[in-house]
């Protein structure tokens, strides 16, 4: 893995899941800068749909973050469809 030498060069994104005491699942979508490990964005909800993830990524781009690379695993959570609702 390449070690970035500046901010906004490489970010990683992934999901984290937790279960509350009452057995309700929480999911968070995290975008973290690999250079300084600062969170660009963390979205937390009971369910995160693909429209939400697209909104987060568009918001990140609109904040003028010129990310050169985004790393992610090939997990099933990144397979989805955008709804037109």
C-alpha positions as CSV (number, residue, x, y, z in Angstrom):
1,X,0.0,0.0,0.0
2,X,1.3,3.4,-1.0
3,X,1.8,5.8,2.0
4,X,0.4,9.3,1.1
5,X,2.7,12.3,1.7
6,X,0.0,15.0,1.7
7,X,-3.6,15.7,2.7
8,X,-6.4,14.6,0.4
9,X,-4.2,12.3,-1.6
10,X,-5.7,9.0,-0.6
11,X,-8.8,8.3,1.4
12,X,-10.4,5.0,2.5
13,X,-14.1,4.4,2.9
14,X,-15.8,1.5,4.6
15,X,-18.8,0.6,6.7
16,X,-18.8,-0.1,10.5
17,X,-21.7,-2.0,12.1
18,X,-22.7,-2.2,15.7
19,X,-25.7,-3.6,17.6
20,X,-27.4,-1.8,20.4
21,X,-28.5,-3.5,23.6
22,X,-32.1,-3.8,22.2
23,X,-30.7,-5.7,19.2
24,X,-31.1,-2.8,16.7
25,X,-28.3,-2.5,14.2
26,X,-26.5,0.8,13.6
27,X,-24.4,1.3,10.5
28,X,-21.8,4.0,9.8
29,X,-20.2,5.0,6.5
30,X,-16.7,6.5,7.1
31,X,-14.4,8.3,4.7
32,X,-11.0,8.7,6.4
33,X,-7.9,10.5,5.0
34,X,-4.9,8.1,5.0
35,X,-2.4,10.8,5.6
36,X,-3.5,12.1,9.0
37,X,-6.4,9.7,9.7
38,X,-8.9,12.6,9.9
39,X,-12.5,11.8,9.1
40,X,-13.8,13.6,6.0
41,X,-17.3,12.3,6.7
42,X,-19.1,9.9,9.0
43,X,-22.7,9.1,8.3
44,X,-24.6,7.0,10.9
45,X,-28.1,5.6,10.6
46,X,-30.1,2.4,11.0
47,X,-29.9,1.9,7.3
48,X,-27.8,3.6,4.7
49,X,-29.1,3.4,1.1
50,X,-27.1,4.0,-2.0
51,X,-28.7,7.4,-2.6
52,X,-27.2,8.5,0.8
53,X,-23.7,7.3,-0.2
54,X,-23.9,9.2,-3.5
55,X,-25.0,12.3,-1.7
56,X,-22.1,12.0,0.8
57,X,-19.6,11.6,-2.1
58,X,-21.1,14.5,-4.1
59,X,-21.0,16.6,-0.9
60,X,-17.3,15.8,-0.5
61,X,-16.6,16.8,-4.1
62,X,-18.5,20.0,-3.7
63,X,-16.3,20.9,-0.7
64,X,-13.5,21.2,-3.2
65,X,-11.7,18.1,-1.9
66,X,-9.5,17.0,-4.8
67,X,-9.1,13.4,-3.8
68,X,-6.6,11.6,-6.0
69,X,-7.5,8.0,-4.8
70,X,-10.2,6.3,-2.8
71,X,-9.5,2.9,-1.3
72,X,-12.2,0.4,-0.4
73,X,-12.6,-3.3,0.0
74,X,-14.7,-5.4,-2.4
75,X,-17.4,-6.0,0.2
76,X,-21.0,-6.6,-0.7
77,X,-22.1,-3.4,0.9
78,X,-20.8,-1.4,-2.0
79,X,-23.1,-3.2,-4.4
80,X,-26.4,-1.3,-4.8
81,X,-28.8,0.5,-7.1
82,X,-29.8,4.1,-7.2
83,X,-33.5,4.5,-6.8
84,X,-35.3,7.4,-8.6
85,X,-37.5,8.3,-5.7
